């Protein structure tokens, strides 16, 4: 049997979940200009008792590839992640390929993570090429001499949605994601380009409008039921 207290409690729980979903949507909107950012969705389900529950999921679909012409920028065209290592030795995985050189000439992320196992590039290099398979090479001016400096690795996971989100567009592996598998003989890297976010702004704005209307309706129902409860209580006095 449904009681007034039960209706109010159910409304509070459902409104809290709607508010939580609004937080995920707001995060997506705030990262619309963040290269390589993957949108997060909060999928809701209605249980047998009429309560909403939800789970966070990351959308790893491909974002558009934008040309930058910067020699250390690379975009991943297809599935995969680049392993990067912090100064503390923590390995995370990213699709944000806007790289640069540190003071020793090593290829790093914008926040100082080492790309791959460490690829050192001469300060006065010329004609640097990052091949589609990740090989980082420099050529002589006449193109006759080639030197391989290293290879940017690309890995994938059996279940990418099992990865745990970290800061600055990075992910940690988990038991749910499985171990990384090195991709060989691929051609997914595009030098001088960057992958932009896969956020669909129109969809996010529509979601915000629907959530706002839903929360207002939930609050109105709770207020109406609360008024009924108060009047019923007064009648007992």
Residue pairs with C-beta under 8 A, 6 or more apart in sequence:
4 225
4 228
4 229
4 232
5 229
7 221
7 222
7 225
8 222
8 225
8 226
8 229
10 49
10 50
10 51
11 218
11 219
11 221
11 222
11 225
12 222
13 51
13 52
14 51
14 52
14 218
15 215
15 218
15 219
15 222
17 44
17 52
17 53
17 54
18 52
18 211
18 214
18 215
18 218
19 215
20 42
20 54
21 42
21 44
21 54
21 211
22 208
22 211
22 212
22 215
24 40
24 41
24 42
24 56
25 42
25 204
25 207
25 208
25 211
26 208
27 40
28 39
28 40
28 199
28 204
29 199
29 201
29 204
29 205
29 208
31 37
31 197
31 199
32 197
32 199
32 201
33 197
34 169
34 197
35 96
35 98
35 169
35 194
35 195
35 196
35 197
36 63
36 94
36 95
36 96
36 97
36 98
36 169
36 194
36 195
36 196
36 197
37 63
37 96
37 169
37 197
37 198
37 199
38 58
38 59
38 60
38 61
38 63
38 95
38 169
38 197
38 198
39 58
39 59
39 197
39 198
39 199
39 200
39 204
40 56
40 57
40 58
40 59
40 165
41 56
41 57
41 58
41 59
42 54
42 55
42 56
42 57
43 54
43 55
43 57
44 52
44 53
44 54
45 52
45 53
45 54
45 55
46 52
47 53
57 161
58 160
58 161
58 163
58 165
59 198
60 79
60 160
60 161
61 198
62 77
62 78
62 195
62 198
63 195
63 196
63 197
63 198
64 195
64 196
64 198
65 75
65 77
65 190
65 193
65 194
65 195
65 196
66 75
66 193
66 194
66 195
66 196
67 192
67 193
68 192
68 193
68 194
69 192
70 98
70 192
71 128
71 130
71 191
71 192
72 98
72 99
72 100
72 101
72 107
72 130
73 97
73 98
73 99
73 191
73 192
73 193
73 194
74 97
74 99
74 130
74 152
74 189
74 190
74 191
74 193
74 194
75 97
75 189
75 190
75 193
75 194
75 195
76 82
76 95
76 97
76 154
76 188
76 189
76 190
76 195
77 188
77 189
77 190
78 186
78 188
79 156
79 160
80 95
80 154
80 155
80 156
80 183
80 186
80 188
81 93
81 94
81 95
81 154
81 155
81 156
81 157
81 160
81 171
81 180
82 93
82 94
82 95
82 97
82 115
82 116
82 152
82 153
82 154
82 155
83 91
83 92
83 93
83 116
83 153
83 155
83 180
84 91
84 92
84 93
84 94
84 109
84 113
84 114
84 115
84 116
84 170
85 91
85 92
85 113
85 114
86 92
86 112
86 113
86 114
87 112
92 113
92 166
92 170
92 171
92 172
93 155
93 163
93 170
93 171
93 172
93 173
93 180
94 109
94 113
94 168
94 169
94 170
94 171
95 169
95 195
96 109
96 168
96 169
96 170
96 194
96 195
97 189
97 194
97 195
98 109
98 110
98 194
99 107
99 108
99 109
99 110
99 115
100 107
100 108
100 109
100 110
101 107
101 108
101 121
102 108
102 112
104 120
105 120
105 121
105 122
105 123
106 114
106 115
106 118
106 119
106 120
106 121
107 114
107 115
107 116
107 119
107 120
107 121
107 136
107 152
108 114
108 115
109 115
109 168
110 168
111 167
111 168
113 170
115 152
116 150
116 151
116 152
116 153
117 150
117 153
118 150
119 136
119 149
119 150
119 151
119 152
120 149
120 150
121 128
121 136
121 138
121 149
122 138
125 138
126 138
126 139
126 140
126 141
127 138
127 139
127 140
127 141
127 143
128 136
128 137
128 138
129 135
129 136
129 137
129 138
129 139
129 191
130 136
130 137
130 152
130 189
130 191
131 137
131 189
131 191
132 186
132 187
132 188
132 189
132 190
133 151
133 185
133 186
133 187
133 189
134 151
134 152
134 153
134 154
134 186
134 189
135 148
135 150
135 151
136 148
136 149
136 150
136 151
136 152
137 146
137 147
137 148
137 149
138 146
138 147
138 149
139 145
139 146
139 147
140 146
152 189
153 182
154 182
154 183
154 186
154 188
154 189
155 180
155 181
155 182
155 183
156 180
156 181
156 183
157 163
157 173
157 177
157 178
157 179
157 180
157 181
158 177
158 178
158 181
159 176
159 177
159 178
160 177
161 176
161 177
162 174
162 175
162 176
162 177
162 178
163 171
163 172
163 173
163 174
163 177
164 171
164 172
164 173
164 174
164 177
165 171
166 172
173 179
173 180
